[in-house]
Amino acid sequence: MAQPSSSTRVVLASLAGTTIEWYEFFIYGTASVLVFDKLFFPSYDDMVGTLLSLSTFALAFVARPIGGALFGHFGDRLGRKSMLVVTLCLMGGATLCIGLLPTYEAIGVAAPVLLVLLRVVQGLSLGGEYGGAVLMSVEHAAQSRRGFFGALVNTGAAWGLLLANLVFLLTSQLSDDAFLSWGWRVPFLLSAVLVGLGLLIRLKLAESPDFQEVRERGEVRRAPIAEVLSKHWPRVLLMCLAYIPAGATFYIATVYSLSYGEKQLGLDRDLILELVLLVNAFTIVAIPFFGWLSDRVDRKRIFWTSIVVMAALPFVWFPAFQSGSFGLMLLGFVLLFIPYAANYGTMPTFFAHVFPPAVRYTGMSVGYTLGTVFGSGLAPIIATWLLDSTGTWVAIALYMTGVGVVGTVAALFLSERERVTA
């Protein structure tokens, strides 16, 4: 087992790289709500343009399972470290290109086509990133600290969203014309600097001890993806379903809320961004706390109980969001994100131990990323459609509760297999 100092360096490196990946992923999500409907889909009315823009956001989630299978396969064959370097380069290159992309006004239909292609590359990259980053941290850690270290990596999503919203909050101080003309490109172009720093950190990492042990025993699989799909597909399906509630909650509250608050409630865009910033700052503390707790209390129990609570709270969050009171809105966000933090804080280590080490990268990546398709990528689109069809937030809340019921049942059938051999 690696020394504690080495484990700490690995988790910090994984966190830094994951933060960069999520920052790049989330600036696209924010831009898809605020500007892409105007710049890349301008020939449609507001509702259709928003749906098309959000569809390009969701497309990356469809690509994520492909990336998870691809990079997971090679991560289980060649090692975790090399795949993390490749995924960071792919994400960085795609994000930079989006920042340089001409709009519909300049090159016509080629603009949204190129945007979609670059978004697919982002999805492929993040699909392979998550499993590798979590496993590098968890597999370097002592058994008594794996929950905490895995949770630290999962704060990368909150750090990335915090950084993305902060940059957009600063650029949104520009006039509307300046923001639509060039201001929206700044967050994408800044990613080049972050990627360079991330690569310097990741290139210095040591390989995962668990993978080293698999390789030394001669147990590296020739076709990890084939084994996962033939022998472990029930675990993949259960993991997919167990993830959906957290994904739906997070993306409805942090991505869809921008459109809902601005267009339906008439709230100022900066006010909503401030709420999202504050609640993500909260999760940066809460997620590691629940990860630490999961090293002392039954991890699975925390995981499924948090889904139950998360499923009930949309009926509190929506009324608070509609109140118009900053204090009540913030309280609603915090209440919703307490069970989310408990779920997301225990998820990485719980999921990592579902599969044996020889196929762990592949199994976790495919199960998790399939869940992101249904729980994350489709959630803002489903919420937009439900509101347009029913005219009420209650339909969206019922949808969130419904996926919570499904996720709870799936979580009850999942179990950790920390000592299972390949």
C-alpha positions in Angstrom: 0.0 0.0 0.0 1.3 3.5 -0.8 2.4 5.7 2.0 0.0 8.3 3.2 1.9 11.2 1.7 1.8 9.5 -1.7 -2.0 8.8 -1.3 -2.5 12.5 -0.5 -0.6 13.6 -3.6 -2.6 11.2 -5.7 -6.0 12.4 -4.5 -5.0 16.0 -4.9 -3.8 15.4 -8.4 -7.0 13.5 -9.2 -9.1 16.3 -7.7 -7.2 19.0 -9.7 -7.7 17.1 -13.0 -11.3 16.3 -12.3 -12.1 19.9 -11.4 -10.7 21.0 -14.7 -12.7 18.4 -16.7 -15.9 19.4 -14.9 -15.2 23.1 -15.3 -14.9 22.6 -19.1 -18.0 20.4 -19.1 -20.1 22.9 -17.0 -19.2 26.0 -18.9 -20.8 24.4 -21.9 -23.9 23.6 -19.8 -24.1 27.2 -18.7 -23.5 28.5 -22.2 -26.2 26.2 -23.6 -28.7 27.9 -21.4 -27.5 31.5 -21.7 -26.1 32.0 -25.3 -26.0 28.9 -27.6 -29.7 29.1 -28.4 -29.1 32.6 -29.8 -25.8 32.1 -31.5 -26.1 28.6 -32.9 -29.8 28.0 -33.2 -31.2 31.5 -34.0 -33.8 30.5 -36.6 -36.1 28.9 -34.0 -38.5 30.3 -31.4 -37.3 30.6 -27.8 -38.7 27.2 -26.6 -37.4 25.2 -29.6 -34.1 27.0 -29.5 -33.7 26.2 -25.8 -34.6 22.6 -26.4 -32.1 22.3 -29.2 -29.4 23.9 -27.2 -30.1 21.7 -24.2 -30.0 18.7 -26.5 -26.4 19.4 -27.5 -25.7 19.6 -23.7 -27.4 16.1 -23.3 -25.6 14.7 -26.3 -22.4 14.5 -24.3 -24.0 12.3 -21.8 -24.9 9.8 -24.6 -21.3 9.8 -25.6 -20.1 9.2 -22.0 -20.9 5.5 -21.9 -18.9 5.0 -25.1 -16.0 6.9 -23.5 -16.4 4.9 -20.3 -16.3 1.6 -22.2 -13.4 2.7 -24.4 -11.1 4.2 -21.7 -12.3 1.7 -19.1 -11.2 -1.1 -21.3 -7.7 0.3 -21.8 -7.6 1.5 -18.2 -8.0 -2.1 -17.1 -5.5 -3.3 -19.6 -2.8 -0.6 -19.6 -3.3 1.2 -16.3 -5.3 4.1 -14.8 -2.7 6.8 -15.1 -2.2 6.9 -18.9 -6.0 7.1 -19.6 -6.3 10.1 -17.3 -3.6 12.0 -19.3 -5.4 11.2 -22.6 -8.9 12.2 -21.3 -7.6 15.5 -20.0 -6.0 16.3 -23.4 -9.2 15.5 -25.3 -11.4 17.6 -23.1 -9.0 20.5 -23.2 -8.7 20.5 -26.9 -12.4 20.3 -27.5 -13.2 23.1 -25.1 -10.6 25.4 -26.6 -12.0 24.7 -30.1 -15.6 25.6 -28.8 -14.2 28.9 -27.6 -12.8 29.6 -31.1 -15.9 28.3 -33.0 -17.6 30.7 -35.5 -21.3 31.2 -34.9 -24.3 30.4 -37.1 -24.3 34.0 -38.4 -20.7 33.5 -39.7 -20.8 30.0 -41.2 -24.4 28.9 -41.2 -25.4 25.3 -40.3 -21.8 24.2 -40.1 -21.6 26.1 -36.7 -24.1 23.9 -34.8 -22.7 20.8 -36.5 -19.2 21.5 -35.3 -20.6 22.4 -31.9 -22.2 19.0 -31.7 -19.1 17.2 -32.7 -16.9 19.0 -30.2 -19.6 18.3 -27.5 -19.3 14.6 -28.3 -15.6 14.7 -27.8 -16.2 16.3 -24.4 -18.6 13.5 -23.5 -16.1 10.8 -24.6 -13.4 12.4 -22.5 -15.5 12.8 -19.3 -16.8 9.3 -19.7 -13.3 7.9 -19.3 -12.2 10.5 -16.8 -14.5 9.9 -13.8 -13.8 6.2 -13.2 -10.1 6.6 -13.6 -9.8 9.6 -11.2 -11.9 7.9 -8.6 -10.0 4.6 -8.8 -6.6 6.3 -8.7 -7.6 7.9 -5.4 -9.5 5.0 -3.8 -7.0 2.3 -4.8 -4.1 4.4 -3.4 -5.8 4.9 -0.1 -5.9 2.7 3.0 -9.2 0.8 3.5 -10.1 3.1 6.5 -9.8 6.2 4.3 -11.2 5.1 1.0 -14.6 6.7 1.5 -13.0 10.1 2.4 -10.5 10.1 -0.5 -13.2 9.0 -3.0 -15.5 11.8 -1.8 -12.7 14.4 -2.2 -12.5 13.5 -5.9 -16.3 13.9 -6.2 -16.0 17.5 -5.0 -14.3 18.1 -8.4 -17.8 18.5 -9.9 -18.7 21.2 -7.3 -15.3 22.9 -7.7 -15.7 22.8 -11.5 -19.2 24.2 -11.4 -18.2 26.8 -8.9 -15.3 27.9 -11.1 -17.5 27.8 -14.2 -20.3 29.9 -12.7 -17.8 32.4 -11.2 -16.2 33.0 -14.6 -19.6 33.4 -16.2 -20.7 35.6 -13.4 -17.7 37.9 -14.1 -18.2 37.9 -17.9 -21.9 38.5 -17.5 -21.1 41.9 -16.1 -20.4 42.9 -19.7 -23.1 44.5 -21.8 -25.5 42.0 -23.5 -23.9 42.8 -26.9 -20.4 42.4 -25.6 -21.3 39.1 -23.8 -22.9 37.6 -26.9 -20.2 38.9 -29.2 -17.1 37.7 -27.3 -17.6 37.5 -23.6 -19.0 34.0 -23.6 -15.8 32.7 -25.2 -13.6 33.7 -22.3 -14.4 30.8 -20.0 -13.7 28.3 -22.9 -10.3 29.9 -23.8 -9.2 30.0 -20.1 -9.4 26.2 -20.0 -6.2 26.0 -22.0 -4.2 27.3 -19.1 -5.9 25.0 -16.6 -5.3 21.9 -18.8 -1.6 22.7 -19.0 -1.4 22.8 -15.2 -3.4 19.6 -14.9 -1.2 17.7 -17.2 1.9 18.7 -15.3 0.4 17.3 -12.2 -1.0 14.1 -13.7 2.2 13.1 -15.5 4.0 12.8 -12.1 1.5 10.3 -10.6 2.4 6.7 -9.7 0.2 3.9 -11.0 -2.6 2.5 -8.9 -1.4 -0.2 -6.4 -4.5 -2.4 -7.1 -3.8 -2.4 -10.9 -0.1 -3.1 -10.2 -1.2 -6.1 -8.2 -3.5 -7.4 -10.9 -0.7 -7.0 -13.5 1.8 -8.8 -11.2 -0.5 -11.7 -10.8 -1.0 -12.0 -14.5 -4.7 -11.3 -14.2 -5.1 -8.5 -16.7 -8.0 -9.3 -18.9 -7.7 -9.2 -22.7 -11.3 -7.9 -23.2 -12.5 -6.3 -20.0 -15.6 -4.8 -21.6 -16.7 -8.2 -22.9 -16.3 -9.7 -19.4 -18.3 -6.8 -17.8 -21.1 -7.1 -20.3 -21.3 -10.9 -20.1 -20.7 -11.6 -16.4 -21.4 -8.4 -14.6 -24.2 -6.8 -16.5 -26.7 -6.9 -13.6 -24.3 -4.8 -11.5 -23.9 -2.4 -14.4 -27.7 -2.0 -14.7 -28.2 -1.5 -10.9 -25.4 1.1 -10.8 -27.0 3.0 -13.7 -30.4 3.1 -12.0 -28.9 3.9 -8.6 -27.1 7.0 -10.0 -30.1 8.6 -11.7 -31.7 10.4 -8.7 -28.4 12.3 -7.9 -27.9 13.2 -11.6 -31.5 14.4 -12.0 -31.4 16.5 -8.8 -28.1 18.1 -9.6 -28.7 19.1 -13.2 -32.3 20.3 -12.6 -31.1 22.4 -9.7 -27.9 23.8 -11.3 -28.6 23.8 -15.1 -32.3 23.8 -15.6 -32.8 26.3 -12.8 -31.0 29.0 -14.9 -33.6 28.7 -17.6 -36.6 28.2 -15.2 -35.7 31.1 -12.9 -34.9 33.6 -15.7 -37.7 32.7 -18.2 -40.5 31.5 -15.9 -40.0 33.4 -12.7 -38.4 36.5 -14.1 -35.4 36.3 -11.7 -32.2 38.0 -12.5 -29.6 35.7 -14.1 -26.9 36.8 -11.8 -29.1 36.0 -8.7 -29.5 32.4 -9.9 -25.8 32.1 -10.6 -25.1 33.4 -7.1 -27.4 30.8 -5.5 -25.7 28.0 -7.5 -22.3 29.3 -6.4 -23.3 29.3 -2.8 -24.8 25.8 -2.7 -21.8 24.4 -4.5 -19.6 25.9 -2.0 -21.7 24.1 0.6 -21.3 20.8 -1.1 -17.5 21.2 -1.2 -17.6 20.8 2.5 -20.6 18.4 2.8 -19.4 15.8 0.3 -16.1 15.0 2.1 -17.9 14.9 5.4 -20.2 12.2 4.2 -17.3 10.4 2.6 -15.5 10.5 6.0 -18.7 9.3 7.7 -19.0 6.4 5.3 -15.6 5.0 6.6 -17.3 4.8 10.0 -20.9 4.0 9.3 -22.4 1.6 6.8 -21.7 3.2 3.4 -24.6 1.5 1.6 -27.1 2.7 4.2 -26.1 6.3 3.8 -26.3 5.9 0.1 -29.8 4.6 -0.2 -31.2 6.7 2.7 -30.0 9.8 1.0 -31.9 8.9 -2.2 -35.2 8.6 -0.2 -34.7 12.0 1.3 -33.6 13.5 -2.0 -36.8 12.2 -3.7 -39.1 14.1 -1.2 -37.4 17.5 -1.2 -38.3 18.8 -4.7 -41.7 19.7 -3.1 -39.8 22.0 -0.8 -37.3 23.3 -3.3 -39.7 24.5 -6.0 -41.9 26.6 -3.6 -38.8 28.1 -2.0 -37.4 28.9 -5.4 -40.6 30.6 -6.5 -40.8 32.7 -3.3 -38.7 35.5 -4.6 -36.9 35.7 -1.2 -33.2 35.2 -1.5 -33.1 33.7 2.0 -35.9 31.2 1.3 -34.4 30.3 -2.1 -31.0 29.6 -0.6 -32.6 27.6 2.2 -34.4 25.5 -0.4 -31.2 24.9 -2.4 -29.3 23.9 0.8 -32.0 21.5 2.0 -32.1 19.8 -1.4 -28.3 19.5 -1.5 -27.8 17.9 1.9 -29.1 14.5 0.8 -27.4 15.0 -2.6 -24.1 15.6 -0.8 -24.6 12.4 1.3 -25.4 10.4 -1.9 -22.6 11.8 -4.0 -20.1 11.7 -1.1 -20.6 7.9 -0.6 -21.1 7.1 -4.3 -17.5 6.9 -5.6 -16.1 4.4 -3.1 -19.4 2.4 -3.0 -19.4 2.1 -6.8 -15.7 1.4 -7.0 -16.1 -1.7 -4.8 -19.0 -3.2 -6.7 -16.6 -4.8 -9.3 -13.5 -6.9 -8.9 -10.2 -5.0 -9.6 -9.4 -6.6 -13.0 -12.5 -5.1 -14.6 -13.2 -2.3 -12.1 -12.4 0.7 -14.4 -14.6 -0.7 -17.1 -17.5 -1.8 -14.9 -17.7 1.4 -12.9 -17.3 3.7 -15.9 -20.0 2.0 -18.0 -22.5 1.7 -15.1 -21.9 5.2 -13.9 -22.0 6.8 -17.4 -25.1 5.0 -18.4 -26.7 6.5 -15.4 -25.6 10.0 -16.4 -27.4 9.6 -19.7 -30.8 9.1 -18.0 -30.2 11.0 -14.8 -28.1 14.0 -15.9 -28.2 14.6 -19.7 -32.0 14.1 -20.1 -33.1 15.7 -16.9 -33.1 19.4 -18.1 -34.8 18.4 -21.3 -37.5 16.3 -19.5 -38.0 19.2 -17.0 -38.4 21.7 -19.9 -40.9 19.4 -21.7 -42.9 18.7 -18.5 -43.2 22.4 -17.7 -44.2 23.2 -21.3 -46.8 20.4 -21.3 -48.3 20.9 -17.9 -47.5 24.5 -17.0 -46.6 23.5 -13.4 -43.5 22.6 -11.5 -45.4 19.8 -9.8 -44.8 17.5 -12.8 -41.1 18.1 -12.5 -41.1 17.3 -8.8 -43.1 14.1 -9.4 -40.5 13.1 -12.0 -37.7 13.6 -9.5 -39.6 11.6 -6.9 -40.2 8.8 -9.4 -36.5 8.4 -10.3 -35.8 8.5 -6.6 -38.0 5.4 -6.0 -36.3 3.5 -8.8 -32.9 4.5 -7.6 -33.6 3.4 -4.0 -34.7 -0.1 -5.1 -31.6 -0.4 -7.3 -29.3 0.7 -4.5 -30.7 -1.9 -2.1 -29.6 -4.7 -4.5 -26.1 -3.3 -4.9 -23.3 -4.4 -2.5 -19.6 -3.7 -2.0 -17.1 -6.4 -2.8 -13.9 -5.0 -1.4 -12.1 -8.3 -1.1 -13.4 -10.0 -4.2 -10.6 -11.2 -6.4 -10.7 -11.0 -10.2 
